[in-house]
Amino acid sequence: MDGITPFEVAERLRTWARETLARVDELARVKGGNQELRLTLGDYEAMAHLGHYYAEKISGACALALYDKTGQASRRKAL
């Protein structure tokens, strides 16, 4: 099978979200009185938080599916 796993997708989302929040923090310090930049940074921040949300949602769905399929108690702890 080619491609990436859902766990890899979730990890990429987490990485991009962390990087985005770090960049937003850097730019927020130098934005001055530019309202357009302030609003755009707010959009980026919101999207980064959604990235974290969806990464957790994907990870949880995968953990649940693996637990349902295998019945392994260790998989249940991941939920």
mmCIF file of the N, C-alpha and C atoms, coordinates in Angstrom:
data_MODEL
# 
_entry.id   MODEL 
# 
loop_
_atom_site.group_PDB 
_atom_site.id 
_atom_site.type_symbol 
_atom_site.label_atom_id 
_atom_site.label_alt_id 
_atom_site.label_comp_id 
_atom_site.label_asym_id 
_atom_site.label_entity_id 
_atom_site.label_seq_id 
_atom_site.pdbx_PDB_ins_code 
_atom_site.Cartn_x 
_atom_site.Cartn_y 
_atom_site.Cartn_z 
_atom_site.occupancy 
_atom_site.B_iso_or_equiv 
_atom_site.pdbx_formal_charge 
_atom_site.auth_seq_id 
_atom_site.auth_comp_id 
_atom_site.auth_asym_id 
_atom_site.auth_atom_id 
_atom_site.pdbx_PDB_model_num 
ATOM 1   N N  . MET A 1 1  ? 0.840   -1.177 0.000  1.00 0.00 ? 1  MET A N  1 
ATOM 2   C CA . MET A 1 1  ? 0.000   0.000  0.000  1.00 0.00 ? 1  MET A CA 1 
ATOM 3   C C  . MET A 1 1  ? 0.886   1.242  0.000  1.00 0.00 ? 1  MET A C  1 
ATOM 4   N N  . ASP A 1 2  ? 0.567   2.176  -0.854 1.00 0.00 ? 2  ASP A N  1 
ATOM 5   C CA . ASP A 1 2  ? 1.292   3.441  -0.914 1.00 0.00 ? 2  ASP A CA 1 
ATOM 6   C C  . ASP A 1 2  ? 0.566   4.493  -0.091 1.00 0.00 ? 2  ASP A C  1 
ATOM 7   N N  . GLY A 1 3  ? 1.286   5.542  0.259  1.00 0.00 ? 3  GLY A N  1 
ATOM 8   C CA . GLY A 1 3  ? 0.654   6.633  0.992  1.00 0.00 ? 3  GLY A CA 1 
ATOM 9   C C  . GLY A 1 3  ? 1.124   6.677  2.428  1.00 0.00 ? 3  GLY A C  1 
ATOM 10  N N  . ILE A 1 4  ? 0.347   7.397  3.231  1.00 0.00 ? 4  ILE A N  1 
ATOM 11  C CA . ILE A 1 4  ? 0.688   7.532  4.649  1.00 0.00 ? 4  ILE A CA 1 
ATOM 12  C C  . ILE A 1 4  ? -0.482  7.045  5.485  1.00 0.00 ? 4  ILE A C  1 
ATOM 13  N N  . THR A 1 5  ? -0.166  6.645  6.700  1.00 0.00 ? 5  THR A N  1 
ATOM 14  C CA . THR A 1 5  ? -1.201  6.129  7.596  1.00 0.00 ? 5  THR A CA 1 
ATOM 15  C C  . THR A 1 5  ? -1.945  7.285  8.265  1.00 0.00 ? 5  THR A C  1 
ATOM 16  N N  . PRO A 1 6  ? -3.110  7.011  8.807  1.00 0.00 ? 6  PRO A N  1 
ATOM 17  C CA . PRO A 1 6  ? -3.820  8.060  9.555  1.00 0.00 ? 6  PRO A CA 1 
ATOM 18  C C  . PRO A 1 6  ? -3.018  8.587  10.738 1.00 0.00 ? 6  PRO A C  1 
ATOM 19  N N  . PHE A 1 7  ? -2.243  7.714  11.379 1.00 0.00 ? 7  PHE A N  1 
ATOM 20  C CA . PHE A 1 7  ? -1.402  8.179  12.490 1.00 0.00 ? 7  PHE A CA 1 
ATOM 21  C C  . PHE A 1 7  ? -0.354  9.170  11.991 1.00 0.00 ? 7  PHE A C  1 
ATOM 22  N N  . GLU A 1 8  ? 0.191   8.917  10.806 1.00 0.00 ? 8  GLU A N  1 
ATOM 23  C CA . GLU A 1 8  ? 1.164   9.845  10.223 1.00 0.00 ? 8  GLU A CA 1 
ATOM 24  C C  . GLU A 1 8  ? 0.505   11.169 9.849  1.00 0.00 ? 8  GLU A C  1 
ATOM 25  N N  . VAL A 1 9  ? -0.713  11.110 9.342  1.00 0.00 ? 9  VAL A N  1 
ATOM 26  C CA . VAL A 1 9  ? -1.462  12.336 9.034  1.00 0.00 ? 9  VAL A CA 1 
ATOM 27  C C  . VAL A 1 9  ? -1.648  13.158 10.299 1.00 0.00 ? 9  VAL A C  1 
ATOM 28  N N  . ALA A 1 10 ? -2.051  12.494 11.377 1.00 0.00 ? 10 ALA A N  1 
ATOM 29  C CA . ALA A 1 10 ? -2.265  13.192 12.653 1.00 0.00 ? 10 ALA A CA 1 
ATOM 30  C C  . ALA A 1 10 ? -0.974  13.832 13.143 1.00 0.00 ? 10 ALA A C  1 
ATOM 31  N N  . GLU A 1 11 ? 0.140   13.120 13.026 1.00 0.00 ? 11 GLU A N  1 
ATOM 32  C CA . GLU A 1 11 ? 1.412   13.675 13.490 1.00 0.00 ? 11 GLU A CA 1 
ATOM 33  C C  . GLU A 1 11 ? 1.834   14.863 12.633 1.00 0.00 ? 11 GLU A C  1 
ATOM 34  N N  . ARG A 1 12 ? 1.603   14.790 11.340 1.00 0.00 ? 12 ARG A N  1 
ATOM 35  C CA . ARG A 1 12 ? 1.916   15.927 10.471 1.00 0.00 ? 12 ARG A CA 1 
ATOM 36  C C  . ARG A 1 12 ? 1.065   17.139 10.828 1.00 0.00 ? 12 ARG A C  1 
ATOM 37  N N  . LEU A 1 13 ? -0.211  16.907 11.094 1.00 0.00 ? 13 LEU A N  1 
ATOM 38  C CA . LEU A 1 13 ? -1.080  18.009 11.512 1.00 0.00 ? 13 LEU A CA 1 
ATOM 39  C C  . LEU A 1 13 ? -0.562  18.656 12.785 1.00 0.00 ? 13 LEU A C  1 
ATOM 40  N N  . ARG A 1 14 ? -0.166  17.828 13.757 1.00 0.00 ? 14 ARG A N  1 
ATOM 41  C CA . ARG A 1 14 ? 0.375   18.364 15.010 1.00 0.00 ? 14 ARG A CA 1 
ATOM 42  C C  . ARG A 1 14 ? 1.623   19.205 14.755 1.00 0.00 ? 14 ARG A C  1 
ATOM 43  N N  . THR A 1 15 ? 2.504   18.690 13.914 1.00 0.00 ? 15 THR A N  1 
ATOM 44  C CA . THR A 1 15 ? 3.748   19.406 13.606 1.00 0.00 ? 15 THR A CA 1 
ATOM 45  C C  . THR A 1 15 ? 3.449   20.740 12.948 1.00 0.00 ? 15 THR A C  1 
ATOM 46  N N  . TRP A 1 16 ? 2.596   20.730 11.946 1.00 0.00 ? 16 TRP A N  1 
ATOM 47  C CA . TRP A 1 16 ? 2.261   21.980 11.249 1.00 0.00 ? 16 TRP A CA 1 
ATOM 48  C C  . TRP A 1 16 ? 1.570   22.969 12.186 1.00 0.00 ? 16 TRP A C  1 
ATOM 49  N N  . ALA A 1 17 ? 0.704   22.459 13.054 1.00 0.00 ? 17 ALA A N  1 
ATOM 50  C CA . ALA A 1 17 ? 0.001   23.339 13.991 1.00 0.00 ? 17 ALA A CA 1 
ATOM 51  C C  . ALA A 1 17 ? 0.985   23.982 14.963 1.00 0.00 ? 17 ALA A C  1 
ATOM 52  N N  . ARG A 1 18 ? 1.926   23.181 15.493 1.00 0.00 ? 18 ARG A N  1 
ATOM 53  C CA . ARG A 1 18 ? 2.939   23.735 16.411 1.00 0.00 ? 18 ARG A CA 1 
ATOM 54  C C  . ARG A 1 18 ? 3.785   24.791 15.703 1.00 0.00 ? 18 ARG A C  1 
ATOM 55  N N  . GLU A 1 19 ? 4.208   24.495 14.480 1.00 0.00 ? 19 GLU A N  1 
ATOM 56  C CA . GLU A 1 19 ? 5.026   25.447 13.727 1.00 0.00 ? 19 GLU A CA 1 
ATOM 57  C C  . GLU A 1 19 ? 4.252   26.734 13.444 1.00 0.00 ? 19 GLU A C  1 
ATOM 58  N N  . THR A 1 20 ? 2.993   26.589 13.090 1.00 0.00 ? 20 THR A N  1 
ATOM 59  C CA . THR A 1 20 ? 2.168   27.764 12.807 1.00 0.00 ? 20 THR A CA 1 
ATOM 60  C C  . THR A 1 20 ? 2.012   28.633 14.041 1.00 0.00 ? 20 THR A C  1 
ATOM 61  N N  . LEU A 1 21 ? 1.723   28.017 15.183 1.00 0.00 ? 21 LEU A N  1 
ATOM 62  C CA . LEU A 1 21 ? 1.562   28.794 16.410 1.00 0.00 ? 21 LEU A CA 1 
ATOM 63  C C  . LEU A 1 21 ? 2.858   29.500 16.799 1.00 0.00 ? 21 LEU A C  1 
ATOM 64  N N  . ALA A 1 22 ? 3.989   28.846 16.563 1.00 0.00 ? 22 ALA A N  1 
ATOM 65  C CA . ALA A 1 22 ? 5.274   29.485 16.859 1.00 0.00 ? 22 ALA A CA 1 
ATOM 66  C C  . ALA A 1 22 ? 5.495   30.696 15.958 1.00 0.00 ? 22 ALA A C  1 
ATOM 67  N N  . ARG A 1 23 ? 5.172   30.573 14.680 1.00 0.00 ? 23 ARG A N  1 
ATOM 68  C CA . ARG A 1 23 ? 5.346   31.684 13.731 1.00 0.00 ? 23 ARG A CA 1 
ATOM 69  C C  . ARG A 1 23 ? 4.378   32.827 14.036 1.00 0.00 ? 23 ARG A C  1 
ATOM 70  N N  . VAL A 1 24 ? 3.160   32.480 14.396 1.00 0.00 ? 24 VAL A N  1 
ATOM 71  C CA . VAL A 1 24 ? 2.170   33.505 14.752 1.00 0.00 ? 24 VAL A CA 1 
ATOM 72  C C  . VAL A 1 24 ? 2.676   34.297 15.954 1.00 0.00 ? 24 VAL A C  1 
ATOM 73  N N  . ASP A 1 25 ? 3.230   33.583 16.927 1.00 0.00 ? 25 ASP A N  1 
ATOM 74  C CA . ASP A 1 25 ? 3.755   34.252 18.122 1.00 0.00 ? 25 ASP A CA 1 
ATOM 75  C C  . ASP A 1 25 ? 4.893   35.210 17.747 1.00 0.00 ? 25 ASP A C  1 
ATOM 76  N N  . GLU A 1 26 ? 5.785   34.769 16.859 1.00 0.00 ? 26 GLU A N  1 
ATOM 77  C CA . GLU A 1 26 ? 6.885   35.628 16.421 1.00 0.00 ? 26 GLU A CA 1 
ATOM 78  C C  . GLU A 1 26 ? 6.361   36.873 15.715 1.00 0.00 ? 26 GLU A C  1 
ATOM 79  N N  . LEU A 1 27 ? 5.433   36.680 14.789 1.00 0.00 ? 27 LEU A N  1 
ATOM 80  C CA . LEU A 1 27 ? 4.920   37.800 14.000 1.00 0.00 ? 27 LEU A CA 1 
ATOM 81  C C  . LEU A 1 27 ? 4.046   38.741 14.817 1.00 0.00 ? 27 LEU A C  1 
ATOM 82  N N  . ALA A 1 28 ? 3.376   38.196 15.829 1.00 0.00 ? 28 ALA A N  1 
ATOM 83  C CA . ALA A 1 28 ? 2.504   39.030 16.660 1.00 0.00 ? 28 ALA A CA 1 
ATOM 84  C C  . ALA A 1 28 ? 3.297   40.100 17.393 1.00 0.00 ? 28 ALA A C  1 
ATOM 85  N N  . ARG A 1 29 ? 4.560   39.808 17.670 1.00 0.00 ? 29 ARG A N  1 
ATOM 86  C CA . ARG A 1 29 ? 5.396   40.768 18.386 1.00 0.00 ? 29 ARG A CA 1 
ATOM 87  C C  . ARG A 1 29 ? 5.825   41.939 17.508 1.00 0.00 ? 29 ARG A C  1 
ATOM 88  N N  . VAL A 1 30 ? 5.776   41.768 16.196 1.00 0.00 ? 30 VAL A N  1 
ATOM 89  C CA . VAL A 1 30 ? 6.257   42.827 15.297 1.00 0.00 ? 30 VAL A CA 1 
ATOM 90  C C  . VAL A 1 30 ? 5.154   43.424 14.424 1.00 0.00 ? 30 VAL A C  1 
ATOM 91  N N  . LYS A 1 31 ? 3.912   43.063 14.679 1.00 0.00 ? 31 LYS A N  1 
ATOM 92  C CA . LYS A 1 31 ? 2.823   43.490 13.800 1.00 0.00 ? 31 LYS A CA 1 
ATOM 93  C C  . LYS A 1 31 ? 2.526   44.981 13.866 1.00 0.00 ? 31 LYS A C  1 
ATOM 94  N N  . GLY A 1 32 ? 2.882   45.611 14.982 1.00 0.00 ? 32 GLY A N  1 
ATOM 95  C CA . GLY A 1 32 ? 2.603   47.038 15.117 1.00 0.00 ? 32 GLY A CA 1 
ATOM 96  C C  . GLY A 1 32 ? 1.105   47.295 15.096 1.00 0.00 ? 32 GLY A C  1 
ATOM 97  N N  . GLY A 1 33 ? 0.691   48.327 14.373 1.00 0.00 ? 33 GLY A N  1 
ATOM 98  C CA . GLY A 1 33 ? -0.721  48.682 14.332 1.00 0.00 ? 33 GLY A CA 1 
ATOM 99  C C  . GLY A 1 33 ? -1.434  48.190 13.083 1.00 0.00 ? 33 GLY A C  1 
ATOM 100 N N  . ASN A 1 34 ? -0.856  47.217 12.396 1.00 0.00 ? 34 ASN A N  1 
ATOM 101 C CA . ASN A 1 34 ? -1.433  46.726 11.155 1.00 0.00 ? 34 ASN A CA 1 
ATOM 102 C C  . ASN A 1 34 ? -2.624  45.808 11.446 1.00 0.00 ? 34 ASN A C  1 
ATOM 103 N N  . GLN A 1 35 ? -3.825  46.322 11.234 1.00 0.00 ? 35 GLN A N  1 
ATOM 104 C CA . GLN A 1 35 ? -5.032  45.564 11.549 1.00 0.00 ? 35 GLN A CA 1 
ATOM 105 C C  . GLN A 1 35 ? -5.176  44.336 10.658 1.00 0.00 ? 35 GLN A C  1 
ATOM 106 N N  . GLU A 1 36 ? -4.855  44.463 9.385  1.00 0.00 ? 36 GLU A N  1 
ATOM 107 C CA . GLU A 1 36 ? -4.976  43.334 8.461  1.00 0.00 ? 36 GLU A CA 1 
ATOM 108 C C  . GLU A 1 36 ? -4.079  42.176 8.896  1.00 0.00 ? 36 GLU A C  1 
ATOM 109 N N  . LEU A 1 37 ? -2.856  42.490 9.281  1.00 0.00 ? 37 LEU A N  1 
ATOM 110 C CA . LEU A 1 37 ? -1.938  41.448 9.746  1.00 0.00 ? 37 LEU A CA 1 
ATOM 111 C C  . LEU A 1 37 ? -2.457  40.826 11.033 1.00 0.00 ? 37 LEU A C  1 
ATOM 112 N N  . ARG A 1 38 ? -2.960  41.648 11.947 1.00 0.00 ? 38 ARG A N  1 
ATOM 113 C CA . ARG A 1 38 ? -3.495  41.130 13.213 1.00 0.00 ? 38 ARG A CA 1 
ATOM 114 C C  . ARG A 1 38 ? -4.634  40.148 12.955 1.00 0.00 ? 38 ARG A C  1 
ATOM 115 N N  . LEU A 1 39 ? -5.540  40.500 12.045 1.00 0.00 ? 39 LEU A N  1 
ATOM 116 C CA . LEU A 1 39 ? -6.664  39.626 11.732 1.00 0.00 ? 39 LEU A CA 1 
ATOM 117 C C  . LEU A 1 39 ? -6.211  38.344 11.039 1.00 0.00 ? 39 LEU A C  1 
ATOM 118 N N  . THR A 1 40 ? -5.243  38.459 10.148 1.00 0.00 ? 40 THR A N  1 
ATOM 119 C CA . THR A 1 40 ? -4.724  37.286 9.448  1.00 0.00 ? 40 THR A CA 1 
ATOM 120 C C  . THR A 1 40 ? -4.025  36.341 10.423 1.00 0.00 ? 40 THR A C  1 
ATOM 121 N N  . LEU A 1 41 ? -3.250  36.901 11.342 1.00 0.00 ? 41 LEU A N  1 
ATOM 122 C CA . LEU A 1 41 ? -2.593  36.072 12.349 1.00 0.00 ? 41 LEU A CA 1 
ATOM 123 C C  . LEU A 1 41 ? -3.623  35.350 13.220 1.00 0.00 ? 41 LEU A C  1 
ATOM 124 N N  . GLY A 1 42 ? -4.731  36.025 13.505 1.00 0.00 ? 42 GLY A N  1 
ATOM 125 C CA . GLY A 1 42 ? -5.808  35.386 14.259 1.00 0.00 ? 42 GLY A CA 1 
ATOM 126 C C  . GLY A 1 42 ? -6.391  34.207 13.494 1.00 0.00 ? 42 GLY A C  1 
ATOM 127 N N  . ASP A 1 43 ? -6.522  34.361 12.183 1.00 0.00 ? 43 ASP A N  1 
ATOM 128 C CA . ASP A 1 43 ? -7.008  33.251 11.349 1.00 0.00 ? 43 ASP A CA 1 
ATOM 129 C C  . ASP A 1 43 ? -6.040  32.073 11.388 1.00 0.00 ? 43 ASP A C  1 
ATOM 130 N N  . TYR A 1 44 ? -4.744  32.381 11.255 1.00 0.00 ? 44 TYR A N  1 
ATOM 131 C CA . TYR A 1 44 ? -3.741  31.320 11.306 1.00 0.00 ? 44 TYR A CA 1 
ATOM 132 C C  . TYR A 1 44 ? -3.761  30.602 12.650 1.00 0.00 ? 44 TYR A C  1 
ATOM 133 N N  . GLU A 1 45 ? -3.888  31.373 13.709 1.00 0.00 ? 45 GLU A N  1 
ATOM 134 C CA . GLU A 1 45 ? -3.934  30.769 15.037 1.00 0.00 ? 45 GLU A CA 1 
ATOM 135 C C  . GLU A 1 45 ? -5.144  29.849 15.180 1.00 0.00 ? 45 GLU A C  1 
ATOM 136 N N  . ALA A 1 46 ? -6.293  30.305 14.705 1.00 0.00 ? 46 ALA A N  1 
ATOM 137 C CA . ALA A 1 46 ? -7.498  29.482 14.780 1.00 0.00 ? 46 ALA A CA 1 
ATOM 138 C C  . ALA A 1 46 ? -7.329  28.186 13.989 1.00 0.00 ? 46 ALA A C  1 
ATOM 139 N N  . MET A 1 47 ? -6.754  28.278 12.792 1.00 0.00 ? 47 MET A N  1 
ATOM 140 C CA . MET A 1 47 ? -6.542  27.087 11.968 1.00 0.00 ? 47 MET A CA 1 
ATOM 141 C C  . MET A 1 47 ? -5.552  26.129 12.620 1.00 0.00 ? 47 MET A C  1 
ATOM 142 N N  . ALA A 1 48 ? -4.544  26.665 13.294 1.00 0.00 ? 48 ALA A N  1 
ATOM 143 C CA . ALA A 1 48 ? -3.578  25.808 13.996 1.00 0.00 ? 48 ALA A CA 1 
ATOM 144 C C  . ALA A 1 48 ? -4.260  25.043 15.122 1.00 0.00 ? 48 ALA A C  1 
ATOM 145 N N  . HIS A 1 49 ? -5.135  25.717 15.855 1.00 0.00 ? 49 HIS A N  1 
ATOM 146 C CA . HIS A 1 49 ? -5.867  25.025 16.924 1.00 0.00 ? 49 HIS A CA 1 
ATOM 147 C C  . HIS A 1 49 ? -6.791  23.960 16.341 1.00 0.00 ? 49 HIS A C  1 
ATOM 148 N N  . LEU A 1 50 ? -7.392  24.245 15.202 1.00 0.00 ? 50 LEU A N  1 
ATOM 149 C CA . LEU A 1 50 ? -8.202  23.220 14.535 1.00 0.00 ? 50 LEU A CA 1 
ATOM 150 C C  . LEU A 1 50 ? -7.332  22.050 14.087 1.00 0.00 ? 50 LEU A C  1 
ATOM 151 N N  . GLY A 1 51 ? -6.108  22.337 13.669 1.00 0.00 ? 51 GLY A N  1 
ATOM 152 C CA . GLY A 1 51 ? -5.183  21.261 13.307 1.00 0.00 ? 51 GLY A CA 1 
ATOM 153 C C  . GLY A 1 51 ? -4.928  20.331 14.477 1.00 0.00 ? 51 GLY A C  1 
ATOM 154 N N  . HIS A 1 52 ? -4.704  20.912 15.670 1.00 0.00 ? 52 HIS A N  1 
ATOM 155 C CA . HIS A 1 52 ? -4.521  20.083 16.875 1.00 0.00 ? 52 HIS A CA 1 
ATOM 156 C C  . HIS A 1 52 ? -5.781  19.269 17.166 1.00 0.00 ? 52 HIS A C  1 
ATOM 157 N N  . TYR A 1 53 ? -6.928  19.910 17.043 1.00 0.00 ? 53 TYR A N  1 
ATOM 158 C CA . TYR A 1 53 ? -8.207  19.233 17.294 1.00 0.00 ? 53 TYR A CA 1 
ATOM 159 C C  . TYR A 1 53 ? -8.374  18.028 16.367 1.00 0.00 ? 53 TYR A C  1 
ATOM 160 N N  . TYR A 1 54 ? -8.168  18.242 15.063 1.00 0.00 ? 54 TYR A N  1 
ATOM 161 C CA . TYR A 1 54 ? -8.362  17.152 14.114 1.00 0.00 ? 54 TYR A CA 1 
ATOM 162 C C  . TYR A 1 54 ? -7.296  16.072 14.257 1.00 0.00 ? 54 TYR A C  1 
ATOM 163 N N  . ALA A 1 55 ? -6.090  16.433 14.648 1.00 0.00 ? 55 ALA A N  1 
ATOM 164 C CA . ALA A 1 55 ? -5.060  15.426 14.897 1.00 0.00 ? 55 ALA A CA 1 
ATOM 165 C C  . ALA A 1 55 ? -5.500  14.501 16.032 1.00 0.00 ? 55 ALA A C  1 
ATOM 166 N N  . GLU A 1 56 ? -6.036  15.077 17.090 1.00 0.00 ? 56 GLU A N  1 
ATOM 167 C CA . GLU A 1 56 ? -6.523  14.258 18.206 1.00 0.00 ? 56 GLU A CA 1 
ATOM 168 C C  . GLU A 1 56 ? -7.724  13.421 17.797 1.00 0.00 ? 56 GLU A C  1 
ATOM 169 N N  . LYS A 1 57 ? -8.591  13.987 16.990 1.00 0.00 ? 57 LYS A N  1 
ATOM 170 C CA . LYS A 1 57 ? -9.777  13.276 16.521 1.00 0.00 ? 57 LYS A CA 1 
ATOM 171 C C  . LYS A 1 57 ? -9.376  12.063 15.673 1.00 0.00 ? 57 LYS A C  1 
ATOM 172 N N  . ILE A 1 58 ? -8.416  12.261 14.774 1.00 0.00 ? 58 ILE A N  1 
ATOM 173 C CA . ILE A 1 58 ? -7.931  11.164 13.934 1.00 0.00 ? 58 ILE A CA 1 
ATOM 174 C C  . ILE A 1 58 ? -7.264  10.097 14.784 1.00 0.00 ? 58 ILE A C  1 
ATOM 175 N N  . SER A 1 59 ? -6.406  10.511 15.713 1.00 0.00 ? 59 SER A N  1 
ATOM 176 C CA . SER A 1 59 ? -5.715  9.555  16.576 1.00 0.00 ? 59 SER A CA 1 
ATOM 177 C C  . SER A 1 59 ? -6.713  8.753  17.412 1.00 0.00 ? 59 SER A C  1 
ATOM 178 N N  . GLY A 1 60 ? -7.693  9.423  17.964 1.00 0.00 ? 60 GLY A N  1 
ATOM 179 C CA . GLY A 1 60 ? -8.703  8.733  18.765 1.00 0.00 ? 60 GLY A CA 1 
ATOM 180 C C  . GLY A 1 60 ? -9.524  7.751  17.952 1.00 0.00 ? 60 GLY A C  1 
ATOM 181 N N  . ALA A 1 61 ? -9.897  8.144  16.745 1.00 0.00 ? 61 ALA A N  1 
ATOM 182 C CA . ALA A 1 61 ? -10.674 7.250  15.876 1.00 0.00 ? 61 ALA A CA 1 
ATOM 183 C C  . ALA A 1 61 ? -9.862  6.017  15.509 1.00 0.00 ? 61 ALA A C  1 
ATOM 184 N N  . CYS A 1 62 ? -8.585  6.201  15.240 1.00 0.00 ? 62 CYS A N  1 
ATOM 185 C CA . CYS A 1 62 ? -7.711  5.067  14.915 1.00 0.00 ? 62 CYS A CA 1 
ATOM 186 C C  . CYS A 1 62 ? -7.550  4.145  16.109 1.00 0.00 ? 62 CYS A C  1 
ATOM 187 N N  . ALA A 1 63 ? -7.329  4.728  17.277 1.00 0.00 ? 63 ALA A N  1 
ATOM 188 C CA . ALA A 1 63 ? -7.171  3.918  18.485 1.00 0.00 ? 63 ALA A CA 1 
ATOM 189 C C  . ALA A 1 63 ? -8.437  3.122  18.763 1.00 0.00 ? 63 ALA A C  1 
ATOM 190 N N  . LEU A 1 64 ? -9.578  3.743  18.602 1.00 0.00 ? 64 LEU A N  1 
ATOM 191 C CA . LEU A 1 64 ? -10.840 3.045  18.817 1.00 0.00 ? 64 LEU A CA 1 
ATOM 192 C C  . LEU A 1 64 ? -11.027 1.925  17.800 1.00 0.00 ? 64 LEU A C  1 
ATOM 193 N N  . ALA A 1 65 ? -10.727 2.191  16.542 1.00 0.00 ? 65 ALA A N  1 
ATOM 194 C CA . ALA A 1 65 ? -10.865 1.163  15.504 1.00 0.00 ? 65 ALA A CA 1 
ATOM 195 C C  . ALA A 1 65 ? -9.932  -0.020 15.780 1.00 0.00 ? 65 ALA A C  1 
ATOM 196 N N  . LEU A 1 66 ? -8.708  0.273  16.204 1.00 0.00 ? 66 LEU A N  1 
ATOM 197 C CA . LEU A 1 66 ? -7.780  -0.815 16.526 1.00 0.00 ? 66 LEU A CA 1 
ATOM 198 C C  . LEU A 1 66 ? -8.244  -1.611 17.735 1.00 0.00 ? 66 LEU A C  1 
ATOM 199 N N  . TYR A 1 67 ? -8.778  -0.921 18.727 1.00 0.00 ? 67 TYR A N  1 
ATOM 200 C CA . TYR A 1 67 ? -9.306  -1.623 19.896 1.00 0.00 ? 67 TYR A CA 1 
ATOM 201 C C  . TYR A 1 67 ? -10.502 -2.488 19.506 1.00 0.00 ? 67 TYR A C  1 
ATOM 202 N N  . ASP A 1 68 ? -11.411 -1.941 18.713 1.00 0.00 ? 68 ASP A N  1 
ATOM 203 C CA . ASP A 1 68 ? -12.581 -2.711 18.268 1.00 0.00 ? 68 ASP A CA 1 
ATOM 204 C C  . ASP A 1 68 ? -12.161 -3.948 17.478 1.00 0.00 ? 68 ASP A C  1 
ATOM 205 N N  . LYS A 1 69 ? -11.134 -3.801 16.666 1.00 0.00 ? 69 LYS A N  1 
ATOM 206 C CA . LYS A 1 69 ? -10.680 -4.901 15.815 1.00 0.00 ? 69 LYS A CA 1 
ATOM 207 C C  . LYS A 1 69 ? -9.929  -5.961 16.606 1.00 0.00 ? 69 LYS A C  1 
ATOM 208 N N  . THR A 1 70 ? -9.065  -5.538 17.539 1.00 0.00 ? 70 THR A N  1 
ATOM 209 C CA . THR A 1 70 ? -8.194  -6.482 18.241 1.00 0.00 ? 70 THR A CA 1 
ATOM 210 C C  . THR A 1 70 ? -8.686  -6.876 19.627 1.00 0.00 ? 70 THR A C  1 
ATOM 211 N N  . GLY A 1 71 ? -9.401  -5.971 20.286 1.00 0.00 ? 71 GLY A N  1 
ATOM 212 C CA . GLY A 1 71 ? -9.849  -6.233 21.649 1.00 0.00 ? 71 GLY A CA 1 
ATOM 213 C C  . GLY A 1 71 ? -8.719  -6.170 22.671 1.00 0.00 ? 71 GLY A C  1 
ATOM 214 N N  . GLN A 1 72 ? -7.549  -5.692 22.265 1.00 0.00 ? 72 GLN A N  1 
ATOM 215 C CA . GLN A 1 72 ? -6.405  -5.619 23.167 1.00 0.00 ? 72 GLN A CA 1 
ATOM 216 C C  . GLN A 1 72 ? -6.589  -4.482 24.181 1.00 0.00 ? 72 GLN A C  1 
ATOM 217 N N  . ALA A 1 73 ? -6.405  -4.831 25.451 1.00 0.00 ? 73 ALA A N  1 
ATOM 218 C CA . ALA A 1 73 ? -6.577  -3.841 26.514 1.00 0.00 ? 73 ALA A CA 1 
ATOM 219 C C  . ALA A 1 73 ? -5.603  -2.686 26.347 1.00 0.00 ? 73 ALA A C  1 
ATOM 220 N N  . SER A 1 74 ? -4.402  -2.948 25.844 1.00 0.00 ? 74 SER A N  1 
ATOM 221 C CA . SER A 1 74 ? -3.423  -1.880 25.664 1.00 0.00 ? 74 SER A CA 1 
ATOM 222 C C  . SER A 1 74 ? -3.916  -0.845 24.659 1.00 0.00 ? 74 SER A C  1 
ATOM 223 N N  . ARG A 1 75 ? -4.698  -1.286 23.676 1.00 0.00 ? 75 ARG A N  1 
ATOM 224 C CA . ARG A 1 75 ? -5.261  -0.354 22.695 1.00 0.00 ? 75 ARG A CA 1 
ATOM 225 C C  . ARG A 1 75 ? -6.321  0.554  23.349 1.00 0.00 ? 75 ARG A C  1 
ATOM 226 N N  . ARG A 1 76 ? -7.038  0.002  24.313 1.00 0.00 ? 76 ARG A N  1 
ATOM 227 C CA . ARG A 1 76 ? -8.087  0.769  25.002 1.00 0.00 ? 76 ARG A CA 1 
ATOM 228 C C  . ARG A 1 76 ? -7.476  1.906  25.810 1.00 0.00 ? 76 ARG A C  1 
ATOM 229 N N  . LYS A 1 77 ? -6.285  1.662  26.371 1.00 0.00 ? 77 LYS A N  1 
ATOM 230 C CA . LYS A 1 77 ? -5.617  2.699  27.171 1.00 0.00 ? 77 LYS A CA 1 
ATOM 231 C C  . LYS A 1 77 ? -5.259  3.915  26.313 1.00 0.00 ? 77 LYS A C  1 
ATOM 232 N N  . ALA A 1 78 ? -5.050  3.687  25.016 1.00 0.00 ? 78 ALA A N  1 
ATOM 233 C CA . ALA A 1 78 ? -4.705  4.787  24.107 1.00 0.00 ? 78 ALA A CA 1 
ATOM 234 C C  . ALA A 1 78 ? -5.886  5.725  23.897 1.00 0.00 ? 78 ALA A C  1 
ATOM 235 N N  . LEU A 1 79 ? -7.088  5.256  24.217 1.00 0.00 ? 79 LEU A N  1 
ATOM 236 C CA . LEU A 1 79 ? -8.268  6.098  24.070 1.00 0.00 ? 79 LEU A CA 1 
ATOM 237 C C  . LEU A 1 79 ? -8.295  7.106  25.188 1.00 0.00 ? 79 LEU A C  1 
# 
